Amino acid sequence: MITVHRIGHQHEPLAVNPDLIVSMEAHPDTVVTFATGMRIVISETPDEVAEAVRKWRASVLAAGLELGGVRALAVR
């Protein structure tokens, strides 16, 4: 999950599943559209969201490698 902030709710973080993000538009606020059809307006820029998604995916991969993925790859 990544954390974003809805416009008008700066002090209330909202955790979203980045795998459900279909698109983001900045005009001028960032509108995120999810696979469910839901849309939210957030204070982060599309670049900030993309960086958060990259970091989240890297952390998931690192955790998987820690749990034994490295050994399995080294054996092959």
Secondary structure, DSSP 8 states (H G I E B T S, - for coil): -EEEEBTT-TTSEEEE-GGGEEEEEESSSEEEEETTS-EEEESS-HHHHHHHHHHHHHHHHHHHIIIIIHHHHHH-
